[in-house]
Amino acid sequence: MNHGDKGFTSASESWQQGRVVTIKRSITTGAGLVAAALLVSGCQNILGGTPPKTSGFEPPVDLQQKAIDDRKEEIIRELAHCESGGWGPSDRPIRGGRGAYLGRLQFSLPTVISYQMKRDGTQLSRAEAAELAHDYDRAASLAKYMIFDLEEPWHWPLCGRKINLRNQVAAVRELTTQAALAR
């Protein structure tokens, strides 16, 4: 119902035009909100962009602690290499001392059972202890606990002397003390 004059519309035309404008605004605003949400959430593949880099969400790296942890890993690798001729996972079970010692770090079953119980209260069967001793990562973790947390490097008497384990443990202890004082 146009009255012939430009700029004038009837009430029903005005209402329908307002509805169309509102719907267009909603679509535009909604799409913008969706796009913003995708960018913030990191869905860059959908929109072809990259998520914003924020340092507030990433834990800070303590370089001194990383150096200490790396040194501990290296000591365990040296010990394993001395004890069994290698480090890391093995395709076959490793036995030493006529079957009394197992794995790269040559643990006895009673030692694994005792120190696992001491570390976290877990009671292992002999089969579970043998499995742990043959699993390099778990055995290395237990050895680190024994050597660095409990300061008991004497469980590996021959290789301990060969790789100068006591002095290496003392050096790691000194690094740990220095790092604690620097904090």
C-alpha positions as CSV (number, residue, x, y, z in Angstrom):
1,M,0.0,0.0,0.0
2,N,2.2,2.7,-1.3
3,H,0.6,6.1,-1.0
4,G,2.3,7.4,-4.1
5,D,4.7,9.5,-2.1
6,K,8.2,8.3,-1.8
7,G,9.3,7.4,1.7
8,F,5.9,6.6,3.0
9,T,4.8,3.0,3.7
10,S,1.8,1.5,5.3
11,A,2.1,0.0,8.8
12,S,2.1,-3.6,7.5
13,E,4.8,-2.8,5.0
14,S,6.9,-1.0,7.6
15,W,6.5,-4.0,10.0
16,Q,7.6,-6.5,7.3
17,Q,10.6,-4.4,6.3
18,G,11.6,-4.1,10.0
19,R,11.3,-7.9,10.3
20,V,13.5,-8.4,7.2
21,V,16.2,-6.0,8.6
22,T,16.1,-7.7,12.0
23,I,16.5,-11.2,10.4
24,K,19.4,-9.9,8.2
25,R,21.1,-8.4,11.3
26,S,20.6,-11.6,13.3
27,I,22.2,-13.7,10.5
28,T,25.1,-11.3,10.1
29,T,25.7,-11.0,13.8
30,G,25.3,-14.7,14.4
31,A,27.7,-15.6,11.6
32,G,30.2,-13.1,13.1
33,L,29.8,-14.6,16.5
34,V,30.3,-18.1,15.1
35,A,33.4,-17.0,13.2
36,A,34.8,-15.3,16.3
37,A,34.1,-18.4,18.5
38,L,35.9,-20.6,15.9
39,L,38.9,-18.4,15.8
40,V,39.2,-18.2,19.6
41,S,38.7,-21.9,20.0
42,G,41.5,-22.7,17.6
43,C,39.4,-24.1,14.7
44,Q,41.7,-22.6,12.1
45,N,41.1,-25.2,9.5
46,I,37.5,-24.2,9.0
47,L,38.2,-20.6,8.4
48,G,41.7,-21.0,7.0
49,G,43.4,-18.9,9.7
50,T,45.6,-19.7,12.7
51,P,44.5,-19.4,16.3
52,P,45.9,-16.6,18.4
53,K,49.1,-17.4,20.3
54,T,48.7,-16.8,24.0
55,S,51.3,-17.5,26.6
56,G,48.8,-17.5,29.4
57,F,47.6,-21.0,28.6
58,E,51.0,-22.7,28.3
59,P,52.8,-23.6,31.5
60,P,56.2,-22.0,31.7
61,V,59.2,-24.2,31.1
62,D,61.7,-24.3,34.0
63,L,64.9,-24.7,32.0
64,Q,66.9,-25.6,35.1
65,Q,64.5,-28.4,36.0
66,K,64.5,-29.6,32.4
67,A,68.3,-29.7,32.5
68,I,68.2,-31.7,35.8
69,D,65.6,-34.1,34.4
70,D,67.7,-34.6,31.2
71,R,70.8,-35.3,33.3
72,K,68.9,-37.9,35.3
73,E,67.7,-39.6,32.1
74,E,71.3,-39.7,30.8
75,I,72.6,-41.2,34.0
76,I,69.9,-43.9,33.8
77,R,70.8,-44.6,30.2
78,E,74.5,-45.0,31.2
79,L,73.6,-47.3,34.0
80,A,71.3,-49.4,31.7
81,H,74.0,-49.6,29.1
82,C,76.6,-50.8,31.6
83,E,74.2,-53.3,33.2
84,S,72.8,-54.9,30.0
85,G,74.6,-53.5,27.0
86,G,71.9,-51.1,25.9
87,W,69.0,-48.8,27.0
88,G,65.4,-48.4,26.0
89,P,62.9,-51.1,25.1
90,S,64.0,-54.6,24.2
91,D,62.4,-57.1,21.8
92,R,63.3,-59.9,24.1
93,P,63.5,-60.4,27.9
94,I,66.9,-59.5,29.3
95,R,68.2,-61.8,32.1
96,G,71.4,-61.6,34.0
97,G,73.1,-63.4,37.0
98,R,71.7,-66.8,35.9
99,G,68.2,-65.4,35.8
100,A,68.3,-63.5,39.1
101,Y,68.3,-60.1,37.5
102,L,65.8,-58.8,34.9
103,G,65.6,-56.0,32.4
104,R,68.0,-53.3,31.1
105,L,68.6,-52.2,34.7
106,Q,69.0,-55.7,36.1
107,F,66.5,-55.6,38.9
108,S,65.9,-58.5,41.2
109,L,62.2,-59.3,41.8
110,P,62.4,-58.7,45.5
111,T,63.9,-55.2,44.9
112,V,61.2,-54.3,42.4
113,I,58.4,-55.5,44.8
114,S,59.9,-53.8,47.8
115,Y,60.7,-50.4,46.2
116,Q,57.4,-50.2,44.3
117,M,55.6,-50.7,47.6
118,K,57.8,-48.0,49.2
119,R,57.2,-45.6,46.3
120,D,53.4,-45.7,46.0
121,G,52.0,-48.5,48.1
122,T,51.4,-50.9,45.2
123,Q,51.8,-54.6,46.1
124,L,53.1,-56.4,43.0
125,S,53.1,-60.1,42.3
126,R,56.3,-61.7,41.1
127,A,54.9,-61.8,37.6
128,E,54.0,-58.0,37.8
129,A,57.4,-57.3,39.2
130,A,59.0,-59.2,36.2
131,E,56.8,-57.2,33.8
132,L,57.9,-53.9,35.4
133,A,61.6,-54.9,35.3
134,H,61.3,-55.7,31.6
135,D,59.4,-52.4,30.8
136,Y,62.3,-50.0,30.3
137,D,60.3,-46.8,31.0
138,R,58.8,-48.1,34.2
139,A,62.1,-49.7,35.4
140,A,63.9,-46.4,34.6
141,S,61.3,-44.5,36.7
142,L,61.8,-46.9,39.6
143,A,65.6,-46.6,39.3
144,K,65.3,-42.8,39.3
145,Y,63.2,-43.0,42.5
146,M,65.7,-45.3,44.2
147,I,68.8,-43.3,43.0
148,F,67.7,-39.7,43.2
149,D,64.7,-39.6,45.6
150,L,66.0,-42.1,48.1
151,E,69.7,-41.5,47.3
152,E,70.4,-45.2,47.2
153,P,72.8,-45.7,44.2
154,W,74.5,-48.7,45.8
155,H,71.9,-51.1,44.3
156,W,74.2,-51.3,41.3
157,P,77.6,-51.9,42.8
158,L,79.7,-52.8,39.8
159,C,78.2,-50.4,37.2
160,G,77.8,-47.8,39.9
161,R,81.6,-47.7,40.2
162,K,82.2,-47.9,36.5
163,I,80.0,-44.9,35.7
164,N,80.9,-43.1,38.9
165,L,77.3,-43.1,40.0
166,R,77.7,-41.6,43.4
167,N,79.5,-38.5,42.1
168,Q,76.9,-38.1,39.3
169,V,74.2,-38.2,41.9
170,A,76.0,-35.7,44.1
171,A,76.3,-33.4,41.0
172,V,72.6,-33.7,40.3
173,R,71.8,-33.0,44.0
174,E,74.0,-29.8,43.7
175,L,72.1,-28.7,40.6
176,T,68.8,-29.3,42.3
177,T,69.9,-27.2,45.3
178,Q,71.1,-24.4,43.1
179,A,67.8,-24.4,41.2
180,A,65.8,-24.3,44.4
181,L,67.9,-21.3,45.7
182,A,67.4,-19.5,42.4
183,R,63.6,-19.7,42.7
